[in-house]
């Protein structure tokens, strides 16, 4: 059983890219559009716990979802749009149906465990290395998690001096333990398109 609360050793990040604010990579729009079809029909309100600059939220709102944005850094959007909340330590004081996010990659294991512990539908994007290690492999197996394998590397946006160079996948707890596939070339890298447009 995965604990919902864990002590986080923040000291281990001293001097690395997380401490320096370099563990932030905004998700490109063409990597967000593909997930819309996987969101269960009952979902109305979505919690985005790593709101960042708001790319995921914009797509979700444009497609009719109510989105609650939280983050430990609330400065990347207009004042008041994002609530301060530490996903790994704090309990949400609001109702939500699902969690969709792009976690700081340095904490991908902790975010995976926390998402599972909340017993809600969730999806998150991160490097394919999330599938490595015996511990994480067992988590995927025991929780019957699925992945959405993307056809190309994602063009993340950030202030880091080097562009991320790795393959990314979406993880979702649809209970199917399967590999879905999405061709990114079929999706626009612009917010000016709706789910209805994509289905035509």
HELIX and SHEET records of a PDB file:
HELIX    1   1 UNK A   10  UNK A   13  5                                   4    
HELIX    2   2 UNK A   29  UNK A   31  5                                   3    
HELIX    3   3 UNK A   33  UNK A   38  5                                   6    
HELIX    4   4 UNK A   55  UNK A   62  1                                   8    
HELIX    5   5 UNK A  105  UNK A  107  5                                   3    
HELIX    6   6 UNK A  108  UNK A  117  1                                  10    
HELIX    7   7 UNK A  128  UNK A  131  5                                   4    
HELIX    8   8 UNK A  134  UNK A  143  1                                  10    
HELIX    9   9 UNK A  184  UNK A  186  5                                   3    
HELIX   10  10 UNK A  195  UNK A  199  1                                   5    
SHEET    1   A 8 UNK A  83  UNK A  84  0                                        
SHEET    2   A 8 UNK A  66  UNK A  71  1                                        
SHEET    3   A 8 UNK A  45  UNK A  48  1                                        
SHEET    4   A 8 UNK A  98  UNK A 101  1                                        
SHEET    5   A 8 UNK A 121  UNK A 127  1                                        
SHEET    6   A 8 UNK A 168  UNK A 172 -1                                        
SHEET    7   A 8 UNK A 146  UNK A 150 -1                                        
SHEET    8   A 8 UNK A 179  UNK A 182  1                                        
END                                                                             
